[in-house]
Amino acid sequence: MSTLPPLYPVVPRGPLHYRRRLRRLGPLIGLAAPVVAIGAAAAVWRFWPCPAGARCVARAVVAWGFGALALPTAVLVGLPFNGGTIRVTLVAVTSALVWLAVGFVAGRRATRVPVAAWRDWAREYLWLAVPLWLGVLVGLGGFALIVTRA
């Protein structure tokens, strides 16, 4: 008795393999940008000299800016002004879910074409991440205007 080959054999490391890989790993790779932003915020806090005065304010603005890019739900929870373990945990979990969703959607959108690669995923990821970052920055700017006028 002979076995018939599959109707559509999978080519090792072929297009189907890459599509599956983009869809499976896309959400995890989507966490890379926020991890880099958190690292940049930590580096600014640690290595930017702060003798006194306006330089300390600039350091705080840059560090909180990087932190806000990595944690887009922080302002919704009120993290810069209201702290606590529960709030920080809530921000970390919800922001990770946002970035996982962005990576997931980028993977789905990138694999709409028959032959998809990581470059396609990165393009779709940026189409989703840049407006998110712009929204966070506009929200922080508006929030800063409200706080300075009060």
Phi, psi and omega per residue, in radians:
M1 nan 2.202 -3.119
S2 -1.772 2.559 3.089
T3 -1.698 2.435 3.118
L4 -1.462 2.520 3.083
P5 -1.197 2.716 3.128
P6 -1.067 2.675 -3.099
L7 -1.059 -0.760 3.098
Y8 -2.164 1.566 -3.113
P9 -1.155 2.542 3.129
V10 -1.467 2.156 3.088
V11 -1.380 2.191 3.130
P12 -0.989 2.238 -3.120
R13 1.030 0.521 -3.137
G14 -1.593 -2.939 -3.084
P15 -1.047 -0.693 -3.138
L16 -1.145 -0.671 3.087
H17 -1.063 -0.786 -3.136
Y18 -1.164 -0.672 3.109
R19 -1.078 -0.813 3.123
R20 -1.103 -0.691 -3.125
R21 -1.166 -0.711 3.090
L22 -1.089 -0.730 -3.126
R23 -1.254 -0.594 -3.105
R24 -1.388 -0.748 -3.059
L25 -1.660 -0.221 -3.103
G26 -0.943 -0.839 3.123
P27 -1.072 -0.655 3.136
L28 -1.226 -0.691 3.106
I29 -1.189 -0.464 3.091
G30 -1.093 -0.340 3.097
L31 -1.407 -0.130 -3.077
A32 -1.157 -0.786 -3.113
A33 -1.082 -0.790 3.099
P34 -1.158 -0.558 3.096
V35 -1.145 -0.703 3.093
V36 -1.128 -0.730 3.132
A37 -1.122 -0.706 3.087
I38 -1.125 -0.697 3.082
G39 -1.096 -0.704 3.099
A40 -1.139 -0.713 3.104
A41 -1.092 -0.764 3.120
A42 -1.118 -0.680 3.125
A43 -1.152 -0.691 3.104
V44 -1.106 -0.795 3.132
W45 -1.091 -0.648 -3.041
R46 -1.427 -0.732 -2.932
F47 -1.896 -0.191 3.116
W48 -1.346 2.115 -3.105
P49 -1.180 2.490 -3.095
C50 -2.405 1.382 3.107
P51 -1.211 -0.819 3.090
A52 2.993 2.865 2.997
G53 1.458 -2.524 -3.002
A54 -1.163 -0.459 3.138
R55 -1.140 -0.579 3.096
C56 -1.201 -0.635 3.105
V57 -1.162 -0.748 3.119
A58 -1.090 -0.712 3.109
R59 -1.082 -0.775 -3.134
A60 -1.140 -0.701 3.140
V61 -1.124 -0.776 -3.133
V62 -1.154 -0.782 -3.130
A63 -1.127 -0.790 3.119
W64 -1.171 -0.535 3.074
G65 -1.110 -0.831 3.084
F66 -1.096 -0.716 3.114
G67 -1.095 -0.700 3.128
A68 -1.181 -0.593 3.083
L69 -1.154 -0.615 3.132
A70 -1.394 -0.557 -3.068
L71 -2.113 1.347 -3.022
P72 -1.160 -0.291 3.140
T73 -1.622 0.081 -3.078
A74 -1.119 -0.762 -3.099
V75 -1.203 -0.586 3.114
L76 -1.097 -0.589 -3.131
V77 -1.535 -0.284 3.132
G78 1.518 0.498 -3.023
L79 -1.069 -0.757 -3.071
P80 -1.073 -0.473 -3.048
F81 -1.898 -0.486 3.113
N82 -2.093 1.974 -3.102
G83 -1.689 -2.778 3.129
G84 2.095 2.685 -3.089
T85 -1.116 -0.711 -3.104
I86 -1.151 -0.745 3.132
R87 -1.139 -0.766 -3.138
V88 -1.106 -0.737 3.102
T89 -1.118 -0.747 3.116
L90 -1.083 -0.736 3.106
V91 -1.128 -0.776 -3.131
A92 -1.083 -0.789 -3.109
V93 -1.185 -0.827 -3.101
T94 -1.193 -0.633 3.099
S95 -1.182 -0.697 3.077
A96 -1.087 -0.693 3.094
L97 -1.131 -0.676 3.093
V98 -1.078 -0.814 -3.105
W99 -1.220 -0.607 3.041
L100 -1.105 -0.704 3.112
A101 -1.152 -0.697 3.104
V102 -1.105 -0.760 3.098
G103 -1.139 -0.658 3.113
F104 -1.127 -0.848 3.137
V105 -1.121 -0.684 3.098
A106 -1.083 -0.690 3.097
G107 -1.133 -0.717 3.111
R108 -1.164 -0.752 -3.117
R109 -1.216 -0.614 -3.129
A110 -1.217 -0.516 -3.079
T111 -1.629 0.252 3.013
R112 -1.193 -0.493 3.107
V113 -1.513 2.651 -3.085
P114 -1.077 -0.681 -3.126
V115 -1.983 1.852 -3.101
A116 -2.024 2.589 3.126
A117 -2.365 3.066 -3.131
W118 -1.118 -0.475 3.080
R119 -1.096 -0.712 3.088
D120 -1.115 -0.718 3.109
W121 -1.088 -0.772 -3.118
A122 -1.102 -0.694 3.112
R123 -1.092 -0.804 3.124
E124 -1.155 -0.653 3.119
Y125 -1.090 -0.769 3.135
L126 -1.163 -0.611 3.086
W127 -1.101 -0.433 3.111
L128 -1.661 -0.657 -3.039
A129 -1.351 -0.686 -3.089
V130 -1.084 -0.807 3.070
P131 -1.102 -0.578 3.073
L132 -1.104 -0.805 3.122
W133 -1.126 -0.725 3.107
L134 -1.091 -0.707 3.086
G135 -1.092 -0.701 3.105
V136 -1.127 -0.784 -3.125
L137 -1.150 -0.712 3.093
V138 -1.128 -0.720 3.095
G139 -1.090 -0.732 3.092
L140 -1.146 -0.689 3.112
G141 -1.113 -0.774 3.083
G142 -1.100 -0.712 3.126
F143 -1.114 -0.712 3.116
A144 -1.122 -0.688 3.091
L145 -1.101 -0.725 3.136
I146 -1.137 -0.742 -3.100
V147 -1.204 -0.688 -3.109
T148 -1.266 -0.450 -3.138
R149 -1.497 -0.278 -3.105
A150 -1.430 nan nan
